[in-house]
C-alpha cells in the first residue's frame, strides 16, 4: 500500500511524503503506481520549474520525502498548486482504497 502524507503548506514550505508500493499489478504493469508516480514527479518538477521552488529530500523508488520551499512572493501559487495535487492524490485514494491511503 502507498501512504501519502501531504499536509497543507505552511507559508512558503510544503512537505510531501509518499511511501510504499501499490501492489495492484506486477512491476512495470501497475497503473495505480504509475498514477502516483506521475503525480509526484509532475508536482515536484513543476514546482521547481514554474515557481522556482527549492526541493530537498529523498526522491527514489518506494519513497519520496521532500520539502518544497518557495520565495514568500510565490506562497499563493504554492498553495494553489498544492490544492490541485492534493485533489489528485485524494481522488486516487478514493478510487483505489486498497492501494493508496492519505495519512493526514
DSSP file (Angstrom, degrees, kcal/mol; ACC not computed):
  #  RESIDUE AA STRUCTURE BP1 BP2  ACC     N-H-->O    O-->H-N    N-H-->O    O-->H-N    TCO  KAPPA ALPHA  PHI   PSI    X-CA   Y-CA   Z-CA
    1    1 A X              0   0    0      0, 0.0    20,-0.5     0, 0.0     2,-0.4   0.000 360.0 360.0 360.0 142.7    0.0    0.0    0.0
    2    2 A X  E     -a  100   0A   0     97,-3.1    99,-2.4    18,-0.2     2,-0.5  -0.815 360.0-158.6 -93.8 133.3    1.1    3.5   -0.7
    3    3 A X  E     -aB 101  19A   0     16,-2.6    16,-2.3    -2,-0.4     2,-0.5  -0.955   3.2-160.1-113.5 133.2    0.8    6.1    2.1
    4    4 A X  E     -aB 102  18A   0     97,-2.7    99,-2.7    -2,-0.5     2,-0.6  -0.957   8.8-173.1-117.4 120.8    0.6    9.8    1.2
    5    5 A X  E     + B   0  17A   0     12,-3.3    12,-2.7    -2,-0.5     2,-0.1  -0.961  23.9 151.2-110.3 112.0    1.4   12.4    3.9
    6    6 A X        +     0   0    0     -2,-0.6    10,-0.1    10,-0.2     3,-0.1  -0.570  17.0 179.9-147.2  72.6    0.6   15.8    2.3
    7    7 A X        -     0   0    0      8,-0.2     8,-0.4     1,-0.1     3,-0.1  -0.275  43.1 -82.8 -72.0 163.3   -0.4   18.5    4.7
    8    8 A X        -     0   0    0      1,-0.1     7,-0.1     6,-0.1    -1,-0.1  -0.263  60.3 -87.8 -59.3 153.6   -1.3   22.0    3.6
    9    9 A X        -     0   0    0      5,-0.1     2,-0.7    70,-0.1     5,-0.2  -0.267  29.1-137.1 -61.3 149.9    1.6   24.3    3.0
   10   10 A X  B >   -C   13   0A   0      3,-2.6     3,-1.7    -3,-0.1     2,-0.5  -0.889  64.1 -65.1-109.3  97.5    2.9   26.3    6.0
   11   11 A X  T 3  S-     0   0    0     -2,-0.7    68,-0.1     1,-0.3    -2,-0.1  -0.457 123.3  -5.2  58.1-108.9    3.6   29.7    4.5
   12   12 A X  T 3  S+     0   0    0     -2,-0.5    58,-2.3    -3,-0.1     2,-0.4   0.271 121.8  83.6 -99.7  12.5    6.4   29.1    1.9
   13   13 A X  E <   -CD  10  69A   0     -3,-1.7    -3,-2.6    56,-0.2     2,-0.4  -0.920  49.9-176.6-121.5 142.8    7.0   25.5    2.8
   14   14 A X  E     - D   0  68A   0     54,-2.4    54,-3.3    -2,-0.4     2,-0.4  -1.000   9.7-155.9-136.3 136.2    5.3   22.3    1.7
   15   15 A X  E     + D   0  67A   0     -2,-0.4     2,-0.4    -8,-0.4    52,-0.2  -0.920  11.3 179.0-112.8 138.1    6.0   18.7    2.8
   16   16 A X  E     + D   0  66A   0     50,-2.3    50,-2.7    -2,-0.4     2,-0.4  -0.975   2.4 175.6-138.2 123.5    5.2   15.6    0.7
   17   17 A X  E     +BD   5  65A   0    -12,-2.7   -12,-3.3    -2,-0.4     2,-0.5  -0.980   1.2 174.3-129.1 121.0    6.0   12.1    1.8
   18   18 A X  E     +BD   4  64A   0     46,-3.0    46,-2.5    -2,-0.4     2,-0.3  -0.992  11.7 172.7-125.8 121.9    4.9    9.1   -0.3
   19   19 A X  E     +BD   3  63A   0    -16,-2.3   -16,-2.6    -2,-0.5    44,-0.2  -0.927  31.5  24.2-131.4 153.9    6.0    5.7    0.8
   20   20 A X  S    S-     0   0    0     42,-2.0     2,-0.3    -2,-0.3   -18,-0.2  -0.355  74.4 -78.8  98.0-173.8    5.3    2.1   -0.2
   21   21 A X        -     0   0    0    -20,-0.5    -2,-0.0     1,-0.1    12,-0.0  -0.975  23.0-134.7-132.1 144.7    4.2    0.3   -3.3
   22   22 A X        -     0   0    0     -2,-0.3    -1,-0.1   -21,-0.2   -20,-0.1   0.932  21.1-159.0 -66.3 -47.7    0.6   -0.1   -4.6
   23   23 A X        +     0   0    0      2,-0.2     3,-0.1   -22,-0.1    -1,-0.1   0.706  49.4 129.0  73.7  19.4    0.8   -3.8   -5.4
   24   24 A X  S    S-     0   0    0      1,-0.1     2,-0.3    75,-0.1     7,-0.1   0.738  81.2 -11.1 -77.5 -22.4   -2.1   -3.6   -7.9
   25   25 A X  S    S-     0   0    0      5,-0.1     5,-0.2     1,-0.0    -2,-0.2  -0.938  93.2 -62.0-161.2 176.2   -0.1   -5.4  -10.5
   26   26 A X  S >> S-     0   0    0     -2,-0.3     3,-2.5     1,-0.2     4,-0.6  -0.163  72.6 -69.5 -66.4 163.1    3.5   -6.6  -11.3
   27   27 A X  T 34 S+     0   0    0      1,-0.3    -1,-0.2     2,-0.2     0, 0.0  -0.282 124.3  16.1 -55.7 131.2    6.4   -4.2  -11.6
   28   28 A X  T 34 S+     0   0    0      2,-0.1    -1,-0.3    -3,-0.1    -2,-0.1   0.340 121.8  65.3  85.9  -6.2    6.1   -2.1  -14.8
   29   29 A X  T <4  +     0   0    0     -3,-2.5     2,-1.0    -4,-0.0    -2,-0.2   0.324  65.7 112.3-125.5   3.6    2.4   -3.0  -15.2
   30   30 A X     X  -     0   0    0     -4,-0.6     4,-2.1    -5,-0.2     5,-0.1  -0.694  40.0-176.6 -87.7 100.8    0.9   -1.3  -12.1
   31   31 A X  H  > S+     0   0    0     -2,-1.0     4,-2.0     2,-0.2    -1,-0.2   0.816  82.8  55.5 -68.3 -30.8   -1.2    1.5  -13.4
   32   32 A X  H  > S+     0   0    0      2,-0.2     4,-2.1     1,-0.2    -1,-0.2   0.933 109.7  46.3 -66.4 -45.4   -2.1    2.7   -9.9
   33   33 A X  H  > S+     0   0    0      1,-0.2     4,-2.9     2,-0.2    -2,-0.2   0.896 110.4  53.8 -62.4 -40.0    1.6    3.0   -9.1
   34   34 A X  H  X S+     0   0    0     -4,-2.1     4,-2.4     1,-0.2    -1,-0.2   0.888 107.4  51.1 -62.2 -38.6    2.2    4.8  -12.4
   35   35 A X  H  X S+     0   0    0     -4,-2.0     4,-2.2     2,-0.2    -2,-0.2   0.919 111.4  47.0 -64.8 -43.5   -0.5    7.3  -11.5
   36   36 A X  H  X S+     0   0    0     -4,-2.1     4,-2.5     2,-0.2    -2,-0.2   0.944 113.0  49.1 -62.9 -47.4    1.0    8.0   -8.1
   37   37 A X  H  X S+     0   0    0     -4,-2.9     4,-2.9     1,-0.2     5,-0.3   0.894 109.8  52.0 -59.8 -40.8    4.5    8.4   -9.6
   38   38 A X  H  X S+     0   0    0     -4,-2.4     4,-2.5    -5,-0.2     5,-0.3   0.918 109.9  48.5 -62.9 -43.5    3.2   10.7  -12.3
   39   39 A X  H  X S+     0   0    0     -4,-2.2     4,-2.5     2,-0.2     5,-0.2   0.947 114.4  46.0 -60.7 -47.6    1.6   13.0   -9.7
   40   40 A X  H  X S+     0   0    0     -4,-2.5     4,-2.6     1,-0.2     5,-0.3   0.952 116.0  43.8 -61.4 -51.4    4.7   13.1   -7.6
   41   41 A X  H  X S+     0   0    0     -4,-2.9     4,-2.5     1,-0.2     5,-0.3   0.888 115.4  47.9 -65.3 -39.8    7.1   13.7  -10.4
   42   42 A X  H  X S+     0   0    0     -4,-2.5     4,-2.5    -5,-0.3     5,-0.2   0.919 113.8  47.3 -67.1 -42.8    4.9   16.4  -12.1
   43   43 A X  H  X S+     0   0    0     -4,-2.5     4,-2.4    -5,-0.3    -2,-0.2   0.960 116.8  41.7 -63.3 -50.8    4.3   18.2   -8.8
   44   44 A X  H  X S+     0   0    0     -4,-2.6     4,-1.9    -5,-0.2    -2,-0.2   0.944 120.1  42.5 -64.5 -48.8    8.0   18.2   -7.8
   45   45 A X  H  X S+     0   0    0     -4,-2.5     4,-2.6    -5,-0.3     5,-0.2   0.896 114.5  51.4 -65.0 -40.2    9.3   19.1  -11.2
   46   46 A X  H  X>S+     0   0    0     -4,-2.5     4,-3.2    -5,-0.3     5,-0.6   0.889 107.6  52.3 -64.2 -40.0    6.6   21.6  -11.9
   47   47 A X  H  X5S+     0   0    0     -4,-2.4     6,-2.1    -5,-0.2     4,-1.4   0.924 112.1  46.3 -62.2 -43.8    7.3   23.4   -8.6
   48   48 A X  H  <5S+     0   0    0     -4,-1.9     4,-0.5     4,-0.2    -2,-0.2   0.940 122.0  35.6 -62.9 -46.6   10.9   23.7   -9.5
   49   49 A X  H  <5S+     0   0    0     -4,-2.6    -2,-0.2    -5,-0.2    -3,-0.2   0.928 125.0  34.6 -76.4 -46.0   10.3   24.9  -13.0
   50   50 A X  H  <5S+     0   0    0     -4,-3.2    -3,-0.2    -5,-0.2    -2,-0.1   0.795 132.5  22.4 -88.5 -29.5    7.2   27.1  -12.7
   51   51 A X  S  <<S-     0   0    0     -4,-1.4    20,-0.4    -5,-0.6    -1,-0.2   0.207  99.9-118.7-122.4  15.8    7.6   28.7   -9.3
   52   52 A X        +     0   0    0     -4,-0.5    -4,-0.2    -6,-0.2    -3,-0.1   0.861  50.9 176.6  51.4  42.5   11.4   28.4   -8.9
   53   53 A X        -     0   0    0     -6,-2.1     2,-0.5    -7,-0.1    17,-0.2  -0.410  30.7-129.1 -75.0 151.6   10.9   26.2   -5.8
   54   54 A X  E     -E   69   0A   0     15,-3.1    15,-2.7    -2,-0.1     2,-0.5  -0.899  25.2-163.1 -96.4 129.5   13.8   24.6   -3.9
   55   55 A X  E     +E   68   0A   0     -2,-0.5     2,-0.3    13,-0.2    13,-0.2  -0.970  12.9 171.8-120.4 125.5   13.2   20.9   -3.4
   56   56 A X  E     +E   67   0A   0     11,-2.1    11,-2.6    -2,-0.5     2,-0.3  -0.967  32.2  53.3-131.5 147.7   15.2   19.0   -0.8
   57   57 A X  E    S-E   66   0A   0     -2,-0.3     2,-0.4     9,-0.2     9,-0.2  -0.914  85.3 -28.1 134.9-158.7   14.9   15.4    0.5
   58   58 A X  E     +E   65   0A   0      7,-2.1     7,-2.9    -2,-0.3     2,-0.3  -0.820  44.9 169.6-102.4 133.0   14.7   11.9   -0.8
   59   59 A X  E     +E   64   0A   0     -2,-0.4     2,-0.3     5,-0.2     5,-0.2  -0.735  31.9 114.5-144.4  88.9   13.2   11.0   -4.1
   60   60 A X  E >  S-E   63   0A   0      3,-2.7     3,-2.0    -2,-0.3    -2,-0.0  -0.874  71.9 -49.3-147.7 177.0   13.8    7.4   -5.1
   61   61 A X  T 3  S+     0   0    0     -2,-0.3   -41,-0.1     1,-0.3    -2,-0.0  -0.288 123.6   7.5 -57.8 127.6   11.9    4.2   -5.8
   62   62 A X  T 3  S+     0   0    0    -42,-0.2   -42,-2.0   -43,-0.1     2,-0.3   0.264 125.0  59.3  87.3 -12.0    9.5    3.4   -3.0
   63   63 A X  E <   +DE  19  60A   0     -3,-2.0    -3,-2.7   -44,-0.2     2,-0.4  -0.957  44.1 174.5-153.8 133.5    9.9    6.7   -1.1
   64   64 A X  E     +DE  18  59A   0    -46,-2.5   -46,-3.0    -2,-0.3     2,-0.4  -0.969  13.3 163.4-130.2 117.2    9.5   10.4   -1.8
   65   65 A X  E     +DE  17  58A   0     -7,-2.9    -7,-2.1    -2,-0.4     2,-0.3  -0.807  21.1 155.3-136.3  93.1   10.1   12.6    1.3
   66   66 A X  E     -DE  16  57A   0    -50,-2.7   -50,-2.3    -2,-0.4     2,-0.5  -0.839  37.8-146.5-126.4 156.8   10.6   16.1    0.2
   67   67 A X  E     -DE  15  56A   0    -11,-2.6   -11,-2.1    -2,-0.3     2,-0.5  -0.991  17.6-157.9-118.3 124.9   10.3   19.7    1.4
   68   68 A X  E     -DE  14  55A   0    -54,-3.3   -54,-2.4    -2,-0.5     2,-0.4  -0.908  11.0-173.5-107.1 128.6    9.4   22.3   -1.2
   69   69 A X  E     -DE  13  54A   0    -15,-2.7   -15,-3.1    -2,-0.5     2,-0.3  -0.984   3.1-178.8-127.9 132.0   10.3   25.9   -0.4
   70   70 A X        -     0   0    0    -58,-2.3   -17,-0.1    -2,-0.4   -18,-0.1  -0.828  38.1 -89.4-122.0 163.3    9.3   29.0   -2.4
   71   71 A X    >   -     0   0    0    -20,-0.4     3,-2.5    -2,-0.3     4,-0.2  -0.403  45.6-109.7 -63.3 147.4   10.0   32.7   -2.1
   72   72 A X  G >  S+     0   0    0      1,-0.3     3,-1.6     2,-0.2     4,-0.3   0.825 118.5  62.2 -52.0 -35.0    7.4   34.4    0.0
   73   73 A X  G 3  S+     0   0    0      1,-0.3    -1,-0.3     2,-0.1     3,-0.3   0.694 102.1  52.7 -66.7 -16.5    6.0   36.2   -3.1
   74   74 A X  G <> S+     0   0    0     -3,-2.5     4,-2.5     1,-0.2     3,-0.3   0.323  75.4 105.7-100.3   5.9    5.1   32.7   -4.5
   75   75 A X  H <> S+     0   0    0     -3,-1.6     4,-2.5    -4,-0.2     5,-0.2   0.885  77.8  52.4 -56.4 -43.2    3.1   31.5   -1.5
   76   76 A X  H  > S+     0   0    0     -4,-0.3     4,-2.1    -3,-0.3    -1,-0.2   0.903 111.4  47.3 -61.3 -38.2   -0.3   31.9   -3.2
   77   77 A X  H  > S+     0   0    0     -3,-0.3     4,-2.8     2,-0.2     5,-0.3   0.914 110.6  52.0 -67.2 -42.4    0.9   29.8   -6.2
   78   78 A X  H  X S+     0   0    0     -4,-2.5     4,-2.5     1,-0.2    -2,-0.2   0.930 110.9  48.0 -57.5 -46.5    2.4   27.2   -3.9
   79   79 A X  H  X S+     0   0    0     -4,-2.5     4,-2.0     2,-0.2    -1,-0.2   0.905 112.9  47.5 -63.2 -42.5   -1.0   26.9   -2.0
   80   80 A X  H  X S+     0   0    0     -4,-2.1     4,-1.9     2,-0.2    -2,-0.2   0.924 113.6  46.7 -66.6 -44.5   -3.0   26.7   -5.3
   81   81 A X  H  X S+     0   0    0     -4,-2.8     4,-2.4     1,-0.2     5,-0.2   0.909 110.6  53.5 -64.1 -41.4   -0.7   24.0   -6.8
   82   82 A X  H  X S+     0   0    0     -4,-2.5     4,-2.7    -5,-0.3    -1,-0.2   0.902 107.0  51.8 -60.6 -41.3   -0.7   22.0   -3.5
   83   83 A X  H  X S+     0   0    0     -4,-2.0     4,-2.2     2,-0.2    -1,-0.2   0.902 109.4  50.2 -62.5 -40.6   -4.6   22.0   -3.5
   84   84 A X  H  X S+     0   0    0     -4,-1.9     4,-1.8     2,-0.2    -2,-0.2   0.941 114.9  42.0 -63.6 -47.6   -4.6   20.7   -7.1
   85   85 A X  H  X S+     0   0    0     -4,-2.4     4,-2.4     2,-0.2    -2,-0.2   0.854 110.8  55.9 -72.0 -33.3   -2.2   17.9   -6.4
   86   86 A X  H  X S+     0   0    0     -4,-2.7     4,-2.7    -5,-0.2    -1,-0.2   0.925 106.6  52.3 -60.4 -43.0   -3.8   17.1   -3.0
   87   87 A X  H  X S+     0   0    0     -4,-2.2     4,-2.6     1,-0.2    -2,-0.2   0.917 108.1  51.6 -56.7 -44.7   -7.1   16.6   -5.0
   88   88 A X  H  X S+     0   0    0     -4,-1.8     4,-2.1     2,-0.2    -2,-0.2   0.919 111.5  45.4 -60.2 -46.2   -5.3   14.2   -7.4
   89   89 A X  H  X S+     0   0    0     -4,-2.4     4,-2.3     1,-0.2    -1,-0.2   0.913 113.8  49.7 -64.5 -42.2   -4.0   12.1   -4.5
   90   90 A X  H  X S+     0   0    0     -4,-2.7     4,-2.3     2,-0.2    -2,-0.2   0.895 109.5  51.5 -64.2 -39.7   -7.4   12.1   -2.8
   91   91 A X  H  X S+     0   0    0     -4,-2.6     4,-2.2     2,-0.2    -1,-0.2   0.927 110.9  47.6 -64.0 -44.8   -9.1   11.1   -6.0
   92   92 A X  H  X S+     0   0    0     -4,-2.1     4,-2.1     1,-0.2    -1,-0.2   0.907 110.9  52.1 -61.0 -41.4   -6.8    8.2   -6.5
   93   93 A X  H  < S+     0   0    0     -4,-2.3     7,-0.2     1,-0.2    -2,-0.2   0.886 110.2  48.2 -64.3 -38.2   -7.2    7.1   -2.9
   94   94 A X  H >< S+     0   0    0     -4,-2.3     3,-0.5     1,-0.2    -1,-0.2   0.893 116.0  43.7 -67.5 -38.7  -11.0    7.1   -3.2
   95   95 A X  H 3< S+     0   0    0     -4,-2.2    -2,-0.2     1,-0.2    -1,-0.2   0.745 128.0  28.2 -78.1 -23.9  -10.8    5.1   -6.4
   96   96 A X  T >X  +     0   0    0     -4,-2.1     3,-2.0    -5,-0.2     4,-1.9  -0.458  68.3 159.5-135.4  61.1   -8.2    2.6   -5.1
   97   97 A X  T <4 S+     0   0    0     -3,-0.5    -1,-0.1     1,-0.3    -3,-0.1   0.695  74.5  56.5 -65.1 -19.7   -8.7    2.4   -1.4
   98   98 A X  T 34 S+     0   0    0      1,-0.1    -1,-0.3    -3,-0.1     3,-0.1   0.547 117.6  34.2 -85.6  -4.9   -6.9   -0.9   -1.0
   99   99 A X  T <4 S+     0   0    0     -3,-2.0   -97,-3.1     1,-0.3     2,-0.4   0.622 118.4  40.3-120.5 -21.4   -3.8    0.5   -2.7
  100  100 A X  E  <  -a    2   0A   0     -4,-1.9     2,-0.4    -7,-0.2    -1,-0.3  -0.995  56.4-179.2-136.3 137.4   -3.5    4.2   -1.6
  101  101 A X  E     -a    3   0A   0    -99,-2.4   -97,-2.7    -2,-0.4     2,-0.5  -0.996  22.0-141.7-138.0 132.8   -4.1    5.9    1.7
  102  102 A X  E     -a    4   0A   0     -2,-0.4   -97,-0.2   -99,-0.2   -99,-0.0  -0.819  15.6-165.5 -88.0 126.8   -3.9    9.5    2.7
  103  103 A X              0   0    0    -99,-2.7   -98,-0.2    -2,-0.5    -1,-0.1   0.284 360.0 360.0-103.6  11.1   -2.4    9.6    6.3
  104  104 A X              0   0    0   -100,-0.4    -1,-0.1   -98,-0.1   -99,-0.1   0.333 360.0 360.0-142.5 360.0   -3.2   13.2    7.3
